[in-house]
Amino acid sequence: MFEAARWAPSANNEQPWVYLYATKEQPELWNKIFDTLMEGNKIWAKDAPLLVLAISRKDFISNGRPNASAKFDLGAANMLLSLQATELGLNVHQLGGFEKQKAIDTLNIPHTHDPVVVLAVGYLGEIDVLPDFLKQREAAERERYTQEVFVLNKSFSS
Ligand SMILES: Cc1cc2nc3c(=O)[nH]c(=O)nc-3n(C[C@H](O)[C@H](O)[C@H](O)COP(=O)(O)O)c2cc1C
C-alpha cells in the first residue's frame, strides 16, 4: 500500500507525505493514534488492525516556501494507497474526525508537518456487531451528486 502511495504525482515531485502507521501488535503506538479519534469514530475503528496517520509536509524542500499543493498531493497518495488496499482485499476508511493537536503532542509531530487524516485499514467485518445507527449507515446505498452538478461544458452562470 505504501509502495502504491509512493508513486503518486505531486507538485514539483516534492512527495509531501509522511505515513505514521501502527498495527494492533504495537499497542502503545496504535493507541496513540486511536486516542486522537473522535468518539463516534472510535466505535468501529477499535477493531482496525492497522491505523495510519497521513501527514503532509507544509513547505517545499526545494525553496522553503509554503506548498499550497501539499494536502492535495497527500490526498492523491491516499487514493492510490486505498486502491492498492482494495486490490489486496482490504478496506480503507479515511477519518478526518480526530484531534490534531493531540496527535501533534503525543506523536511529536514537528511544526513543519501537518496531520491531515487517519486511515483505518482492515478487512470488512460483520455488520451485526455495529450499533444500530452505524448499521443503518453501513447498509445504506452509497450516494453521489449526478454529473450535471459538477461537470461543466460552459462558463459558470453569472
Ligand atoms: C478527508 C475525509 C475525512 C473523512 N472523515 C470521516 C470521519 O471522521 N468519520 C467517518 O465516519 N467517515 C469519514 N470519512 C468518510 C466519508 O464520510 C465517506 O467517504 C462519505 O460519506 C462517502 O461514503 P462512501 O465513500 O462509503 O460512499 C471521511 C472521508 C474523507 C475523504
The ligand as an SDF file (V2000), in Angstrom:
LIG
                    3D

 31 33  0  0  0  0  0  0  0  0999 V2000
  -10.9430   13.6070    4.2570 C   0  0  0  0  0  0  0  0  0  0  0  0
  -12.0270   12.6530    4.7170 C   0  0  0  0  0  0  0  0  0  0  0  0
  -12.4530   12.6740    6.0330 C   0  0  0  0  0  0  0  0  0  0  0  0
  -13.4250   11.7750    6.4940 C   0  0  0  0  0  0  0  0  0  0  0  0
  -13.7500   11.7560    7.8170 N   0  0  0  0  0  0  0  0  0  0  0  0
  -14.6040   10.8130    8.2800 C   0  0  0  0  0  0  0  0  0  0  0  0
  -14.8590   10.6940    9.6740 C   0  0  0  0  0  0  0  0  0  0  0  0
  -14.2940   11.4010   10.5170 O   0  0  0  0  0  0  0  0  0  0  0  0
  -15.7270    9.7250   10.0800 N   0  0  0  0  0  0  0  0  0  0  0  0
  -16.3430    8.8770    9.1920 C   0  0  0  0  0  0  0  0  0  0  0  0
  -17.0900    8.0040    9.6270 O   0  0  0  0  0  0  0  0  0  0  0  0
  -16.1060    8.9680    7.8680 N   0  0  0  0  0  0  0  0  0  0  0  0
  -15.2550    9.9090    7.3800 C   0  0  0  0  0  0  0  0  0  0  0  0
  -14.9880    9.9870    6.0310 N   0  0  0  0  0  0  0  0  0  0  0  0
  -15.6920    9.0880    5.1120 C   0  0  0  0  0  0  0  0  0  0  0  0
  -16.7920    9.8360    4.3590 C   0  0  0  0  0  0  0  0  0  0  0  0
  -17.8050   10.1930    5.2780 O   0  0  0  0  0  0  0  0  0  0  0  0
  -17.3040    8.9410    3.2240 C   0  0  0  0  0  0  0  0  0  0  0  0
  -16.3010    8.7810    2.2780 O   0  0  0  0  0  0  0  0  0  0  0  0
  -18.5270    9.5430    2.5600 C   0  0  0  0  0  0  0  0  0  0  0  0
  -19.5820    9.6250    3.4760 O   0  0  0  0  0  0  0  0  0  0  0  0
  -18.9800    8.7250    1.3560 C   0  0  0  0  0  0  0  0  0  0  0  0
  -19.2090    7.4090    1.7410 O   0  0  0  0  0  0  0  0  0  0  0  0
  -18.7060    6.2080    0.8210 P   0  0  0  0  0  0  0  0  0  0  0  0
  -17.2790    6.5550    0.4800 O   0  0  0  0  0  0  0  0  0  0  0  0
  -18.8240    4.9880    1.6670 O   0  0  0  0  0  0  0  0  0  0  0  0
  -19.5750    6.1740   -0.3850 O   0  0  0  0  0  0  0  0  0  0  0  0
  -14.0200   10.8770    5.5690 C   0  0  0  0  0  0  0  0  0  0  0  0
  -13.6050   10.8690    4.2240 C   0  0  0  0  0  0  0  0  0  0  0  0
  -12.6180   11.7370    3.8090 C   0  0  0  0  0  0  0  0  0  0  0  0
  -12.1600   11.6660    2.3660 C   0  0  0  0  0  0  0  0  0  0  0  0
  1  2  1  0
  2  3  1  0
  2 30  2  0
  3  4  2  0
  4  5  1  0
  4 28  1  0
  5  6  2  0
  6  7  1  0
  6 13  1  0
  7  8  2  0
  7  9  1  0
  9 10  1  0
 10 11  2  0
 10 12  1  0
 12 13  2  0
 13 14  1  0
 14 15  1  0
 14 28  1  0
 15 16  1  0
 16 17  1  0
 16 18  1  0
 18 19  1  0
 18 20  1  0
 20 21  1  0
 20 22  1  0
 22 23  1  0
 23 24  1  0
 24 25  2  0
 24 26  1  0
 24 27  1  0
 28 29  2  0
 29 30  1  0
 30 31  1  0
M  END
$$$$
